[in-house]
Each structure stands twice: as structure tokens, then as C-alpha cells.
Amino acid sequence: MAVPRSMKALGILSGFLFISLVLRIFNSPVQPKGPGEKLEEMTRDPNLDLTGEPPEPLWRADNYAAYNENSPRINATLLSLVRNEELFGMIQSMQDLERTFNRKFNYPWMFFNDVEFSEEFKRRTAAETKAKISYHVIPKEHWEKPSWIDEELFQESAKILKENDVQYSNMLSYHSMCRWNSGFFYKHPALADVRYYWRVEPKVRFFCDIDYDVFRYMQDHNKTYGFTINLYDSPQSIPTLWPETEKFMAQHPEYIKDQNALDWLKDSKRRPEHNIKANGYSTCHFWSNFEIADMNFWRSQAYEDYFNHLDRAGGFFYERWGDAPVHSIALGLFEEASKIHWFRDIGYQHIPYFNCPNSPKCRGCVTGRFTDGEAFLLKEDCRPNWFKYVGLG
């Protein structure tokens, strides 16, 4: 029996619709993975996926007026180590963070310097915020080279590091800064009653409106540390950091958390030459010019013992151990990985790297861009390892 023409047409149309549906399914954009989900291979930047806020509960900007003593603010601060001559770069950073976050929540600013702040610095920075603001000098014993560091050996080591293209290796102030950020900032008397901080450096950019209290988020969701950018370090600057860490782990196995990020710290597959030069350390670290963190972790016995071990080893001066790898190794070993949070919704730049999410709350950065520098910088991104071993949380 002949099939009516209308039935043939209907069959062809049905087949076409079926094929279209299949193609749409397989060609549809990758759906964003949620916190805690692992990404075996990062073939596409997760920042290209639509990014929303972290999960509730979130505290909104109600009753956060600057001098409301009964506001929902917790004991947290915006913290900056900055020099007088970095005033204009600091003003840029303040303007961005006030516009995107702090004009709504009015957390205090605290500035630290190894010398007194100038009156111009105080006047100009105070004009950028309605929040409380304070200025503090670092105690000399927290900043100066410790007595057990040999000056002649320091100078000779600095020459060798410079020959190996390690930046800032001959600047004593840079070594002092790294050591202070690693093991002393949270001991400053002005921070004695402060628990959480957001580190802010001069000349950084913030691109996205943040409409929830990030410190309350950290507290309510039991988070210890928050980052935006995750990089490889220069292995030439830290050749003995991991061997010293292994010595410490052997002495204190009780400090190592079961649900740690050791695989991220030890990965040798993605950049094996880094692991070799750093003697077993991947060199992956959270770029600590941005960090939102709970100082109770740095004040813990585990971290105090670890820092003291490293400090006595001398690598803050004889090599160029930075606070970023020191913080990151400690977090990767002594904290549960689930308590470390990627603030994917906070648009951020510290030259030459970005965290730029796909969000209607963001303006001024290119979605998914990691760097606007040379193409070779793309290989410095260590987020793929974090997503692989820990997840997108």
C-alpha cells in the first residue's frame, strides 16, 4: 500500500527533529561543575561557564553602615603591607575594592609598614573609605634579618640566585617581606583580636560586584582559606623548601590531615621539570597577593612549628622562599582540602594574571582570560591540577 505523501513528509520532519535534538545535546555548552566536583582534564576554562555566587547562607548588605557597632560585621579586616611610595597604586586598589565590595560592608582597613606612614599617605587613603582605618608600624624584631643568618653567606647566596634569574634575590627587604608575610603578620599586636583578613596589595584590580559578606561566608561555611589564582613557582627560588618540609613531616606526622591536598603539592606529571628542580614539589601555590583567610590557621601549633622549622633552616634568606609557597604547602598538608575555597566569582587582576568569571556582575575584564601577557605565561596556570586533585570548591 502506498504511503501518503503527508505521512512521508511527517516522517522526514520527525527524523530531522531527532537529528537536531541529538546534535544539540552533544554540542551544547559544557555545564558548570559545582563546588567539590573534580575536573580530570581542564580542556576548557571553568570561568567561561556562567558563574553565580557561592551557596547560601549569604549575608547581604543590610545594617552594615560604617559606624554601626551593632552591624553583622565579624572580627575581620582588609589588610595591606604597603610603602609610602606605593600610595597611588594603593589608592587604585582601594577604589576598586570599595566600589565592588566595601562601600556596602564597611570592613576596616589596616595598613602595615616597616617605617612610619607619611601624613599624605594617611590623608589620601582615609579619603577613599567611610570605614574605620588604621596605620601600624611593624616591630623591628619581626622585620629585621634574624641573628642566625650569616651576612656573608646571604650575600653569596644572593649572587647565585641572581645568576639563576631569581627575581629580587639581592633585595634584603624582599626577603624580609616574605618572611613577615609567612610567619609574623598575624602576630602584630594590632591584629590580636582579629580573626579573618582579606589581603590587598597596591596596583591590583577588582572587576565584579560582590553582594555578600565574604567573611561571613568563610565563617558560616567553615572555610579556612580563599584564593583566586593558582600558579607554578620558580623552582630555582625554592630548591630546599620541599626537602625541609619532608623533614618536618617525618618529625610531626600527627599534623598531616587525612583529607589533604598532598597530590596537588607533589604532582610530577604536568610540569615534571619543576618537580625535579624543586626536589619533589610541584611548585603549585595559591598566589597570595589575594587571600581571604582565617588567621586561626596561622596561629595553630602545626603552622607555628612548621614556620619555626623553616625559619631556622634559613631559606627565607639563603634562597627566596616566598609566603605563597609556604602558605600553600602548609594548607595543603595541615588543613582539609575542602576548607580551601576558590573564589571564582571575584574578578581579580595582579599583573600579569587574571581571574575573570562569566557573570553579569563583572565589568572591565575578558571572561576566561588567564593572562594578557606573552603566550608562554599560560603554562604557569596550576588550576588544572587543583581541579583534578581537589575540585572546583
TORBAGU-327477 format. One record per residue (C-alpha): x, y, z; residue in one letter. Coordinates in steps of 0.05 Angstrom, whole numbers, plus 5000, padded with zeros to 4 digits. Example, Ala and Ser with C-alpha at 12.3 -4.5 7.8 and 13.67 -1.06 7.14 Angstrom:
BEGIN
{u = 5246	v = 4910	w = 5156	residu = A}
{u = 5273	v = 4979	w = 5143	residu = S}
//
This chain:
BEGIN
{u = 5000	v = 5000	w = 5000	residu = M}
{u = 5028	v = 5067	w = 4981	residu = A}
{u = 5047	v = 5115	w = 5038	residu = V}
{u = 5010	v = 5181	w = 5033	residu = P}
{u = 5055	v = 5240	w = 5016	residu = R}
{u = 5036	v = 5275	w = 5080	residu = S}
{u = 5060	v = 5215	w = 5121	residu = M}
{u = 5126	v = 5216	w = 5084	residu = K}
{u = 5135	v = 5289	w = 5099	residu = A}
{u = 5118	v = 5277	w = 5172	residu = L}
{u = 5169	v = 5220	w = 5176	residu = G}
{u = 5224	v = 5264	w = 5144	residu = I}
{u = 5207	v = 5321	w = 5192	residu = L}
{u = 5209	v = 5274	w = 5252	residu = S}
{u = 5277	v = 5247	w = 5231	residu = G}
{u = 5303	v = 5317	w = 5222	residu = F}
{u = 5279	v = 5338	w = 5291	residu = L}
{u = 5310	v = 5277	w = 5322	residu = F}
{u = 5378	v = 5290	w = 5290	residu = I}
{u = 5374	v = 5363	w = 5311	residu = S}
{u = 5360	v = 5343	w = 5382	residu = L}
{u = 5419	v = 5295	w = 5384	residu = V}
{u = 5465	v = 5349	w = 5356	residu = L}
{u = 5441	v = 5400	w = 5406	residu = R}
{u = 5454	v = 5351	w = 5463	residu = I}
{u = 5525	v = 5335	w = 5441	residu = F}
{u = 5543	v = 5406	w = 5421	residu = N}
{u = 5512	v = 5442	w = 5480	residu = S}
{u = 5558	v = 5485	w = 5522	residu = P}
{u = 5593	v = 5449	w = 5580	residu = V}
{u = 5552	v = 5458	w = 5642	residu = Q}
{u = 5589	v = 5489	w = 5701	residu = P}
{u = 5613	v = 5440	w = 5752	residu = K}
{u = 5595	v = 5453	w = 5824	residu = G}
{u = 5639	v = 5460	w = 5885	residu = P}
{u = 5675	v = 5396	w = 5903	residu = G}
{u = 5668	v = 5365	w = 5833	residu = E}
{u = 5735	v = 5345	w = 5803	residu = K}
{u = 5758	v = 5360	w = 5733	residu = L}
{u = 5803	v = 5305	w = 5707	residu = E}
{u = 5827	v = 5348	w = 5648	residu = E}
{u = 5816	v = 5423	w = 5642	residu = M}
{u = 5802	v = 5427	w = 5567	residu = T}
{u = 5761	v = 5490	w = 5577	residu = R}
{u = 5768	v = 5545	w = 5628	residu = D}
{u = 5712	v = 5538	w = 5680	residu = P}
{u = 5709	v = 5614	w = 5682	residu = N}
{u = 5676	v = 5612	w = 5613	residu = L}
{u = 5615	v = 5579	w = 5645	residu = D}
{u = 5563	v = 5623	w = 5677	residu = L}
{u = 5586	v = 5639	w = 5748	residu = T}
{u = 5540	v = 5655	w = 5805	residu = G}
{u = 5551	v = 5667	w = 5879	residu = E}
{u = 5572	v = 5612	w = 5927	residu = P}
{u = 5518	v = 5573	w = 5962	residu = P}
{u = 5473	v = 5601	w = 6016	residu = E}
{u = 5472	v = 5622	w = 6071	residu = P}
{u = 5499	v = 5690	w = 6049	residu = L}
{u = 5496	v = 5755	w = 6087	residu = W}
{u = 5471	v = 5815	w = 6047	residu = R}
{u = 5489	v = 5888	w = 6058	residu = A}
{u = 5436	v = 5905	w = 6110	residu = D}
{u = 5455	v = 5946	w = 6171	residu = N}
{u = 5529	v = 5949	w = 6152	residu = Y}
{u = 5536	v = 6024	w = 6160	residu = A}
{u = 5608	v = 6043	w = 6176	residu = A}
{u = 5599	v = 6063	w = 6248	residu = Y}
{u = 5542	v = 6017	w = 6266	residu = N}
{u = 5570	v = 5980	w = 6326	residu = E}
{u = 5513	v = 5930	w = 6322	residu = N}
{u = 5524	v = 5912	w = 6249	residu = S}
{u = 5531	v = 5839	w = 6227	residu = P}
{u = 5606	v = 5850	w = 6214	residu = R}
{u = 5651	v = 5799	w = 6246	residu = I}
{u = 5722	v = 5810	w = 6270	residu = N}
{u = 5755	v = 5816	w = 6202	residu = A}
{u = 5796	v = 5868	w = 6165	residu = T}
{u = 5823	v = 5889	w = 6098	residu = L}
{u = 5898	v = 5884	w = 6107	residu = L}
{u = 5955	v = 5914	w = 6067	residu = S}
{u = 6030	v = 5915	w = 6074	residu = L}
{u = 6049	v = 5977	w = 6034	residu = V}
{u = 6103	v = 6031	w = 6030	residu = R}
{u = 6092	v = 6106	w = 6028	residu = N}
{u = 6117	v = 6109	w = 5957	residu = E}
{u = 6063	v = 6060	w = 5935	residu = E}
{u = 6008	v = 6109	w = 5952	residu = L}
{u = 5978	v = 6117	w = 5883	residu = F}
{u = 5977	v = 6042	w = 5870	residu = G}
{u = 5944	v = 6032	w = 5937	residu = M}
{u = 5891	v = 6084	w = 5921	residu = I}
{u = 5875	v = 6047	w = 5857	residu = Q}
{u = 5865	v = 5982	w = 5894	residu = S}
{u = 5823	v = 6015	w = 5948	residu = M}
{u = 5778	v = 6049	w = 5897	residu = Q}
{u = 5765	v = 5983	w = 5862	residu = D}
{u = 5751	v = 5944	w = 5925	residu = L}
{u = 5708	v = 5999	w = 5956	residu = E}
{u = 5667	v = 6003	w = 5892	residu = R}
{u = 5656	v = 5928	w = 5885	residu = T}
{u = 5651	v = 5907	w = 5958	residu = F}
{u = 5669	v = 5951	w = 6017	residu = N}
{u = 5624	v = 6012	w = 6007	residu = R}
{u = 5568	v = 5962	w = 6022	residu = K}
{u = 5600	v = 5926	w = 6081	residu = F}
{u = 5649	v = 5976	w = 6111	residu = N}
{u = 5701	v = 5929	w = 6139	residu = Y}
{u = 5761	v = 5966	w = 6169	residu = P}
{u = 5825	v = 5978	w = 6131	residu = W}
{u = 5891	v = 5964	w = 6167	residu = M}
{u = 5957	v = 5986	w = 6136	residu = F}
{u = 6026	v = 5960	w = 6156	residu = F}
{u = 6095	v = 5987	w = 6141	residu = N}
{u = 6165	v = 5977	w = 6168	residu = D}
{u = 6170	v = 6053	w = 6176	residu = V}
{u = 6120	v = 6106	w = 6197	residu = E}
{u = 6067	v = 6124	w = 6146	residu = F}
{u = 6070	v = 6195	w = 6119	residu = S}
{u = 6015	v = 6244	w = 6133	residu = E}
{u = 6000	v = 6247	w = 6059	residu = E}
{u = 5991	v = 6171	w = 6057	residu = F}
{u = 5943	v = 6174	w = 6115	residu = K}
{u = 5903	v = 6232	w = 6089	residu = R}
{u = 5896	v = 6206	w = 6018	residu = R}
{u = 5878	v = 6134	w = 6037	residu = T}
{u = 5829	v = 6157	w = 6091	residu = A}
{u = 5792	v = 6197	w = 6038	residu = A}
{u = 5777	v = 6133	w = 5999	residu = E}
{u = 5733	v = 6099	w = 6050	residu = T}
{u = 5679	v = 6111	w = 6102	residu = K}
{u = 5703	v = 6050	w = 6141	residu = A}
{u = 5750	v = 6053	w = 6201	residu = K}
{u = 5823	v = 6058	w = 6181	residu = I}
{u = 5888	v = 6049	w = 6220	residu = S}
{u = 5962	v = 6051	w = 6207	residu = Y}
{u = 6014	v = 6008	w = 6241	residu = H}
{u = 6090	v = 6001	w = 6243	residu = V}
{u = 6120	v = 5931	w = 6243	residu = I}
{u = 6163	v = 5915	w = 6304	residu = P}
{u = 6236	v = 5912	w = 6284	residu = K}
{u = 6244	v = 5842	w = 6313	residu = E}
{u = 6191	v = 5819	w = 6263	residu = H}
{u = 6224	v = 5850	w = 6203	residu = W}
{u = 6300	v = 5850	w = 6211	residu = E}
{u = 6345	v = 5793	w = 6190	residu = K}
{u = 6349	v = 5744	w = 6248	residu = P}
{u = 6414	v = 5733	w = 6286	residu = S}
{u = 6426	v = 5663	w = 6258	residu = W}
{u = 6431	v = 5687	w = 6186	residu = I}
{u = 6503	v = 5695	w = 6164	residu = D}
{u = 6512	v = 5760	w = 6125	residu = E}
{u = 6569	v = 5735	w = 6082	residu = E}
{u = 6530	v = 5672	w = 6064	residu = L}
{u = 6469	v = 5714	w = 6049	residu = F}
{u = 6508	v = 5758	w = 6001	residu = Q}
{u = 6539	v = 5699	w = 5966	residu = E}
{u = 6472	v = 5663	w = 5960	residu = S}
{u = 6440	v = 5726	w = 5931	residu = A}
{u = 6493	v = 5727	w = 5876	residu = K}
{u = 6479	v = 5654	w = 5858	residu = I}
{u = 6404	v = 5666	w = 5857	residu = L}
{u = 6412	v = 5726	w = 5813	residu = K}
{u = 6455	v = 5686	w = 5764	residu = E}
{u = 6397	v = 5636	w = 5762	residu = N}
{u = 6348	v = 5693	w = 5744	residu = D}
{u = 6312	v = 5692	w = 5811	residu = V}
{u = 6278	v = 5760	w = 5817	residu = Q}
{u = 6290	v = 5806	w = 5877	residu = Y}
{u = 6342	v = 5757	w = 5905	residu = S}
{u = 6391	v = 5812	w = 5923	residu = N}
{u = 6339	v = 5856	w = 5958	residu = M}
{u = 6341	v = 5844	w = 6033	residu = L}
{u = 6274	v = 5880	w = 6041	residu = S}
{u = 6241	v = 5829	w = 5995	residu = Y}
{u = 6267	v = 5771	w = 6037	residu = H}
{u = 6243	v = 5806	w = 6100	residu = S}
{u = 6174	v = 5818	w = 6069	residu = M}
{u = 6167	v = 5744	w = 6050	residu = C}
{u = 6187	v = 5723	w = 6120	residu = R}
{u = 6139	v = 5773	w = 6153	residu = W}
{u = 6081	v = 5751	w = 6109	residu = N}
{u = 6098	v = 5678	w = 6124	residu = S}
{u = 6105	v = 5679	w = 6199	residu = G}
{u = 6095	v = 5747	w = 6232	residu = F}
{u = 6039	v = 5789	w = 6204	residu = F}
{u = 5985	v = 5754	w = 6246	residu = Y}
{u = 6027	v = 5765	w = 6309	residu = K}
{u = 6024	v = 5841	w = 6303	residu = H}
{u = 5991	v = 5869	w = 6367	residu = P}
{u = 5940	v = 5908	w = 6324	residu = A}
{u = 5913	v = 5841	w = 6298	residu = L}
{u = 5909	v = 5806	w = 6365	residu = A}
{u = 5833	v = 5807	w = 6366	residu = D}
{u = 5822	v = 5799	w = 6291	residu = V}
{u = 5807	v = 5731	w = 6261	residu = R}
{u = 5795	v = 5739	w = 6186	residu = Y}
{u = 5831	v = 5783	w = 6136	residu = Y}
{u = 5830	v = 5800	w = 6062	residu = W}
{u = 5899	v = 5816	w = 6036	residu = R}
{u = 5901	v = 5874	w = 5987	residu = V}
{u = 5963	v = 5898	w = 5951	residu = E}
{u = 5977	v = 5961	w = 5911	residu = P}
{u = 5961	v = 5962	w = 5836	residu = K}
{u = 5912	v = 5905	w = 5837	residu = V}
{u = 5844	v = 5907	w = 5803	residu = R}
{u = 5775	v = 5882	w = 5824	residu = F}
{u = 5722	v = 5874	w = 5769	residu = F}
{u = 5659	v = 5843	w = 5798	residu = C}
{u = 5606	v = 5868	w = 5846	residu = D}
{u = 5608	v = 5826	w = 5910	residu = I}
{u = 5540	v = 5830	w = 5942	residu = D}
{u = 5551	v = 5784	w = 6002	residu = Y}
{u = 5596	v = 5787	w = 6063	residu = D}
{u = 5657	v = 5745	w = 6044	residu = V}
{u = 5680	v = 5739	w = 6116	residu = F}
{u = 5612	v = 5714	w = 6139	residu = R}
{u = 5615	v = 5665	w = 6082	residu = Y}
{u = 5682	v = 5638	w = 6106	residu = M}
{u = 5656	v = 5632	w = 6177	residu = Q}
{u = 5587	v = 5602	w = 6161	residu = D}
{u = 5615	v = 5551	w = 6112	residu = H}
{u = 5675	v = 5531	w = 6155	residu = N}
{u = 5727	v = 5555	w = 6105	residu = K}
{u = 5799	v = 5568	w = 6124	residu = T}
{u = 5828	v = 5599	w = 6061	residu = Y}
{u = 5803	v = 5631	w = 5997	residu = G}
{u = 5843	v = 5643	w = 5933	residu = F}
{u = 5831	v = 5667	w = 5861	residu = T}
{u = 5896	v = 5650	w = 5824	residu = I}
{u = 5936	v = 5585	w = 5828	residu = N}
{u = 6006	v = 5585	w = 5797	residu = L}
{u = 6072	v = 5549	w = 5790	residu = Y}
{u = 6131	v = 5579	w = 5826	residu = D}
{u = 6202	v = 5588	w = 5803	residu = S}
{u = 6236	v = 5523	w = 5825	residu = P}
{u = 6304	v = 5559	w = 5826	residu = Q}
{u = 6279	v = 5602	w = 5884	residu = S}
{u = 6259	v = 5544	w = 5930	residu = I}
{u = 6304	v = 5483	w = 5918	residu = P}
{u = 6306	v = 5461	w = 5991	residu = T}
{u = 6236	v = 5482	w = 6013	residu = L}
{u = 6205	v = 5414	w = 6000	residu = W}
{u = 6263	v = 5373	w = 6029	residu = P}
{u = 6257	v = 5415	w = 6093	residu = E}
{u = 6182	v = 5404	w = 6092	residu = T}
{u = 6193	v = 5329	w = 6086	residu = E}
{u = 6239	v = 5331	w = 6147	residu = K}
{u = 6184	v = 5367	w = 6185	residu = F}
{u = 6131	v = 5317	w = 6163	residu = M}
{u = 6175	v = 5260	w = 6187	residu = A}
{u = 6182	v = 5294	w = 6255	residu = Q}
{u = 6108	v = 5312	w = 6261	residu = H}
{u = 6063	v = 5262	w = 6224	residu = P}
{u = 6008	v = 5280	w = 6273	residu = E}
{u = 5998	v = 5347	w = 6238	residu = Y}
{u = 5982	v = 5318	w = 6170	residu = I}
{u = 5907	v = 5318	w = 6154	residu = K}
{u = 5877	v = 5256	w = 6122	residu = D}
{u = 5837	v = 5295	w = 6070	residu = Q}
{u = 5895	v = 5338	w = 6048	residu = N}
{u = 5920	v = 5365	w = 5981	residu = A}
{u = 5986	v = 5327	w = 5980	residu = L}
{u = 5975	v = 5302	w = 5909	residu = D}
{u = 5969	v = 5375	w = 5886	residu = W}
{u = 6034	v = 5391	w = 5921	residu = L}
{u = 6073	v = 5332	w = 5894	residu = K}
{u = 6046	v = 5326	w = 5822	residu = D}
{u = 6101	v = 5310	w = 5773	residu = S}
{u = 6061	v = 5297	w = 5710	residu = K}
{u = 6041	v = 5365	w = 5685	residu = R}
{u = 6109	v = 5401	w = 5693	residu = R}
{u = 6158	v = 5346	w = 5711	residu = P}
{u = 6218	v = 5393	w = 5705	residu = E}
{u = 6191	v = 5436	w = 5762	residu = H}
{u = 6182	v = 5376	w = 5807	residu = N}
{u = 6254	v = 5354	w = 5793	residu = I}
{u = 6285	v = 5423	w = 5805	residu = K}
{u = 6244	v = 5433	w = 5868	residu = A}
{u = 6263	v = 5364	w = 5894	residu = N}
{u = 6194	v = 5333	w = 5896	residu = G}
{u = 6149	v = 5395	w = 5899	residu = Y}
{u = 6104	v = 5412	w = 5841	residu = S}
{u = 6114	v = 5486	w = 5859	residu = T}
{u = 6039	v = 5497	w = 5854	residu = C}
{u = 6015	v = 5551	w = 5901	residu = H}
{u = 5959	v = 5600	w = 5915	residu = F}
{u = 5981	v = 5669	w = 5892	residu = W}
{u = 5978	v = 5702	w = 5960	residu = S}
{u = 5973	v = 5774	w = 5938	residu = N}
{u = 5900	v = 5756	w = 5942	residu = F}
{u = 5879	v = 5715	w = 6001	residu = E}
{u = 5819	v = 5715	w = 6046	residu = I}
{u = 5836	v = 5673	w = 6106	residu = A}
{u = 5825	v = 5653	w = 6178	residu = D}
{u = 5886	v = 5673	w = 6220	residu = M}
{u = 5870	v = 5618	w = 6269	residu = N}
{u = 5903	v = 5571	w = 6220	residu = F}
{u = 5969	v = 5611	w = 6221	residu = W}
{u = 5963	v = 5614	w = 6297	residu = R}
{u = 5956	v = 5539	w = 6303	residu = S}
{u = 6011	v = 5497	w = 6335	residu = Q}
{u = 6021	v = 5459	w = 6269	residu = A}
{u = 6035	v = 5521	w = 6229	residu = Y}
{u = 6076	v = 5554	w = 6284	residu = E}
{u = 6121	v = 5493	w = 6289	residu = D}
{u = 6126	v = 5489	w = 6213	residu = Y}
{u = 6145	v = 5562	w = 6205	residu = F}
{u = 6197	v = 5559	w = 6261	residu = N}
{u = 6228	v = 5498	w = 6227	residu = H}
{u = 6232	v = 5534	w = 6161	residu = L}
{u = 6257	v = 5598	w = 6193	residu = D}
{u = 6315	v = 5562	w = 6227	residu = R}
{u = 6333	v = 5528	w = 6161	residu = A}
{u = 6349	v = 5597	w = 6133	residu = G}
{u = 6315	v = 5591	w = 6065	residu = G}
{u = 6278	v = 5657	w = 6071	residu = F}
{u = 6347	v = 5689	w = 6062	residu = F}
{u = 6394	v = 5638	w = 6032	residu = Y}
{u = 6342	v = 5622	w = 5979	residu = E}
{u = 6279	v = 5662	w = 5963	residu = R}
{u = 6224	v = 5625	w = 5998	residu = W}
{u = 6160	v = 5665	w = 5988	residu = G}
{u = 6099	v = 5667	w = 6032	residu = D}
{u = 6057	v = 5639	w = 5975	residu = A}
{u = 6090	v = 5570	w = 5972	residu = P}
{u = 6099	v = 5569	w = 6048	residu = V}
{u = 6025	v = 5584	w = 6060	residu = H}
{u = 6004	v = 5536	w = 6005	residu = S}
{u = 6046	v = 5477	w = 6028	residu = I}
{u = 6021	v = 5487	w = 6099	residu = A}
{u = 5949	v = 5490	w = 6077	residu = L}
{u = 5958	v = 5430	w = 6031	residu = G}
{u = 5984	v = 5388	w = 6089	residu = L}
{u = 5954	v = 5414	w = 6154	residu = F}
{u = 5883	v = 5431	w = 6130	residu = E}
{u = 5828	v = 5392	w = 6098	residu = E}
{u = 5826	v = 5409	w = 6024	residu = A}
{u = 5750	v = 5420	w = 6027	residu = S}
{u = 5763	v = 5481	w = 6072	residu = K}
{u = 5801	v = 5517	w = 6017	residu = I}
{u = 5755	v = 5557	w = 5971	residu = H}
{u = 5765	v = 5582	w = 5900	residu = W}
{u = 5730	v = 5650	w = 5897	residu = F}
{u = 5713	v = 5641	w = 5824	residu = R}
{u = 5661	v = 5697	w = 5827	residu = D}
{u = 5712	v = 5750	w = 5848	residu = I}
{u = 5743	v = 5784	w = 5787	residu = G}
{u = 5815	v = 5800	w = 5802	residu = Y}
{u = 5880	v = 5820	w = 5769	residu = Q}
{u = 5951	v = 5824	w = 5793	residu = H}
{u = 5995	v = 5836	w = 5733	residu = I}
{u = 6001	v = 5794	w = 5691	residu = P}
{u = 5947	v = 5745	w = 5714	residu = Y}
{u = 5871	v = 5747	w = 5719	residu = F}
{u = 5812	v = 5712	w = 5749	residu = N}
{u = 5754	v = 5735	w = 5706	residu = C}
{u = 5687	v = 5699	w = 5713	residu = P}
{u = 5628	v = 5698	w = 5665	residu = N}
{u = 5580	v = 5740	w = 5706	residu = S}
{u = 5535	v = 5800	w = 5694	residu = P}
{u = 5565	v = 5828	w = 5758	residu = K}
{u = 5633	v = 5837	w = 5724	residu = C}
{u = 5659	v = 5895	w = 5682	residu = R}
{u = 5728	v = 5910	w = 5653	residu = G}
{u = 5760	v = 5842	w = 5644	residu = C}
{u = 5755	v = 5790	w = 5589	residu = V}
{u = 5716	v = 5728	w = 5611	residu = T}
{u = 5761	v = 5667	w = 5619	residu = G}
{u = 5825	v = 5706	w = 5607	residu = R}
{u = 5883	v = 5680	w = 5649	residu = F}
{u = 5936	v = 5729	w = 5625	residu = T}
{u = 5944	v = 5788	w = 5578	residu = D}
{u = 6020	v = 5776	w = 5576	residu = G}
{u = 6061	v = 5732	w = 5530	residu = E}
{u = 6032	v = 5665	w = 5509	residu = A}
{u = 6086	v = 5626	w = 5548	residu = F}
{u = 6054	v = 5651	w = 5613	residu = L}
{u = 5994	v = 5606	w = 5600	residu = L}
{u = 6034	v = 5546	w = 5625	residu = K}
{u = 6041	v = 5579	w = 5693	residu = E}
{u = 5968	v = 5564	w = 5709	residu = D}
{u = 5964	v = 5509	w = 5762	residu = C}
{u = 5888	v = 5510	w = 5770	residu = R}
{u = 5882	v = 5447	w = 5726	residu = P}
{u = 5919	v = 5407	w = 5779	residu = N}
{u = 5876	v = 5437	w = 5835	residu = W}
{u = 5812	v = 5419	w = 5798	residu = F}
{u = 5839	v = 5350	w = 5783	residu = K}
{u = 5861	v = 5331	w = 5854	residu = Y}
{u = 5814	v = 5373	w = 5897	residu = V}
{u = 5757	v = 5401	w = 5855	residu = G}
{u = 5724	v = 5467	w = 5840	residu = L}
{u = 5704	v = 5483	w = 5911	residu = G}
//
